Amino acid sequence: MPFFSRMRAKVAYAHKANANCIRIAETGVFMKYLVNSSEMKTYDTNTAGYFKVPSIVLMERAALAFVDELACQNVDTSKALIVCGAGNNGGDGLAAARLLSQKKSDVTVVYVGNRESATESNLLQLDILTAYGISVKEEIPKENYTVVIDAIFGVGLTREVTGKYAEKIDQMNGLCGFKAAIDISSGLSADTGKIFGTAFRADLTVTFAFAKCGSMLWPGVEYAGKVAVREIGIDESSFLGKIPKFRMLEKEDIENLLPKRYAHSHKGTYGKLLMIAGSVNMAGAAILAARAAICCGCGLVKVLTPAENRIILQTAVPEAVLETYDKNSREIDFSPTICQADAIVIGPGLGDGDAAKELVEAVLRETEKPVLLDADALNIMAGKKSLLHMLGENKIITPHVGEMARLTGKEIWRIRTEIPDTAKEMSEKYHTVCVLKDFRTVSALPNGELYLNTTGNSGMATAGSGDVLSGLIGSLLAQGAAPGTAALLGVYLHGMAGDKKAEQYGERGLTASDLADGLKQIWNDL
């Protein structure tokens, strides 16, 4: 059974720095959860209702965790501004104001909510502040603050921010001082990362129990700053059967997910990958993909490419086996070459000629082997939509937003604002693994599970980066990884290699060719 189809198997709970992940008993792999607004509300309610933990206790723990995280991040809290709303998020802020005051901070509390509609816990925190003699203002004093703290709206916000709320958020953004958000930046959708008109721009978001999807997706990630997840008493026990749909890998997962290496082995042990890539004047895509596959540990990589690419490929990637064909031919039998492979990658630099189209159809007719389709293979499928119905659970597609627009007919702007839903729809419709590449790549599995990738940087926004990813995932497939595992791990390692090389060269100077060397450095670190 594929690894990620066992996610609902019996789990053994693991308590790390925060309990926002699960441990799969069979493998020891940790999967970090991301939650949306409705999921978080359910878990909050379950903790208070089923487990009898009073809401005010959770609020106090949240405030304590927030103040402690500020200290851990060495934030200067000597003169703090805290702007609070009327909900429980505002209650967290009011409690944090009291705790900071007790630490001898000079705290200014501004309340912008409607007290008549405030939650019970919020009003209680207001009463506590009054008892301690801490005054609450309605307007933000024009002073200099060392830290500006946002506690206006929590994860439940679903409407545009207007009026006094928008004015206060814009005013807070214009102040000097470190910016910190409690749980989520006000004005940000916890589900999609959408900005509701305006939003607080945080340097640090201290969120509770689980990271929120909106703080990790674009454009919300640019408003969240650094995200720190803190434990407050809500953990996976509070799921009560309703498991979050979003997950993401952590560095600790890599070693357990990687195909194993054995002392007594040979090249056949680690798989034969067929790379159908390159066209005239596009040999570079085949080179980059083949290098990545080899550097990821594949035993043998064969590149099937037009005859014009022979010399450059033999020179650039001598480790790869080469097979060439006449790009103008329509009568080539590719079956023997396809049958010899353990896995196939098709598309990087392939072009859209007759031979390329025949190759894509020939590979899709192969129902047994795992196949990754990228770049021109996707464009060929977009031009002949019936080919999409030849996908399946052993196939992986890796479109960027533009390619997804051609495959689905959706506008690019809509896809960009609906990355998770678009990937999920494509995966479920064609029963395939869909890796939708963007600033934060989302991988969707046919069983409905979604995985968000958090590795990588702007230096990887360069020609050839996607070709490296194709070779990397293909290598994992050839080595025996299930399609879901290969996709998730490949995306994570791809970004990790980019981060490794960005440390060396900086993001601006990063090239796709650097990424294969980044993979080698990762193996060395492991």
Residue, then its C-alpha position, 0 to 999 in steps of 0.5 A: m500500500p502506498f505510504f500516503s494512503r496509510m495516513r489514516a492508519k493507527v498513529a502514535y502521538a509524538h510530543k515535540a516542541n509543539a503538538n501540531c504533527i502526527r507520527i506514523a507508527e509504521t515509519g516514524v515519519f512526522m507530518k505537520y498539519l495545517v488547518n483552516s478556520s472551520e477546522m480550528k473552530t471545531y478543534d477549539t470547540n472539541t477541546a472545551g466541550y468534549f475535554k472540558v477545558p474552559s475557554i478562558v484557560l485556553m485564552e490564558r495559555a495563548a497569552l502566556a505562549f505569545v508573551d513567551e515567544l516574544a521573549c524567545q525572539n528577543v523582541d523589545t517589549s519595553k513600550a508596547l501597543i496592543v490593539c484588540g477586537a471584541g472576539n476571542n482573538g481580542g481577548d488573547g490580546l487583552a490577556a497578553a497586555r496584562l502579562l506584559s504589564q506585569k513584566k514592567s512593560d509600558v503597555t498601551v491598550v486600544y480597544v476597537g471592538n463593539r463591547e455590546s457584541a463582545t464574547e464572554s471571555n473577551l469581556l472577562q479579560l476587560d474586567i481583569l484589566t480594569a481590576y489591575g488598573i490598566s486603562v483601555k483607550e479607543e484611539i491609538p496615541k501618536e507615540n513611538y513603540t518598540v512593538v506593535i501587537d495586532a489582536i483585532f480579528g482572529v481566524g474567523l474573518t470572512r468579510e472585507v475590512t472597512g471603516k474604523y477597523a481598516e483605519k486602525i490596521d493602516q495606522m498600525n502598519g504605519l507605526c515604527g517598531f516590531k510588528a507581531a500578530i496574535d494567531i493570525s494577521s488581521g485582515l487575512s483569510a485563514d483559509t486561502g491567504k486572501i487579503f480582505g481589503t487591508a491587513f496587518r503586516a507582521d514581522l512575527t505571527v505567534t499562532f496556536a496549536f496548528a499553523k493556519c493555511g492562510s499564513m502559509l499561502w500567498p499572499g498571506v505569507e507576506y503579511a504573516g512574517k515568521v510563523a511560530v506555532r505554540e502549544i496551548g492545550i489543543d492537539e490531535s486529540s481534539f480532532l475527534g475523527k475530523i483530520p485536517k485536509f492540509r499537511m506538509l513535510e518537515k526535514e525530519d521526514i526526509e530520511n524515513l521517506l527516501p528509498k533505502r540504500y544497501a551495501h550489497s547492491h548494483k545499479g539495477t537495485y536503484g532503478k532504470l529511469l527513462m527520460i523522454a526530453g529535449s528537442v532541437n535547440m532545447a537540449g538543456a532541459a534534458i541535461l538538467a533533468a538527467r543530472a538531477a535524476i542521477c544526483c538523486g541516486c537513480g541507478l541508470v538514466k536513459v535519455l530518449t531525445p532527437a538525434e541532433n542532441r547526441i553530442i551535447l548530451q553525451t558531453a554534458v551528462p556522460e553518466a546517462v545512456l542515450e537513445t536518439y530518434d528522427k524528430n520528423s518520423r511518425e513510424i517509430d516503435f518506442s514500445p521496447t524502450i518504454c518497456q525496459a524502464d522502471a519509471i518514465v519522465i516525459g516533457p522537459g524541452l520535448g517540443d510539440g512535433d509529431a514524434a513528441k505527440e506520438l511519444v506522449e500518447a505511447v507513454l500514456r497508454e503504458t498503464e503499469k509504470p509510474v510516469l511523470l508528465d511535465a512541460d511540453a507533455l502537458n501542453i500536448m495534453a492541453g491540445k488534446k484533452s482526451l489524453l487527460h482521461m488516460l491519467g491515473e494513480n500511477k501518473i504525476i503531472t507537474p504544471h505551473v500556473g500557466e500550464m494549468a490554465r491551458l489544461t483546465g481553461k481557467e484564468i491564470w489569476r483565478i488559479r493563482t488565488e485558488i491553488p489548493d482547490t485547483a490542484k485538488e479538483m484536477s487530482e480528483k477528476y483524473h485520479t492522479v497526483c497533481v503538483l501545482k507549482d507556484f510560490r508555495t507549491v501544493s501537491a494533491l493526491p487522488n485520495g483528497e489529501l493536500y500537501l503544502n511545500t514551504t522550502g525554496n526561494s525566489g532564486m528558483a524562479t529561473a529557467g530550468s528549475g522545473d526540469v530539475l524537479s522532474g528529474l528529481i521526482g522521476s529518480l525517486l519513482a525509479q527507485g521504488a517510491a510510490p507516486g504520492t511519496a515521490a511527488l511530495l519528497g521531490v518537491y521538498l528536496h527541490g526547494m531544500a536544494g535551492d535554499k542550500k545553494a542560496e546560502q552559498y550564492g544568494e538568491r539573485g545569482l541562483t541557476a537551475s544548474d546549481l540545484a543538482d549540486g545542492l542535492k549532493q550537499i543535502w545528502n552530505d548533511l543527512 
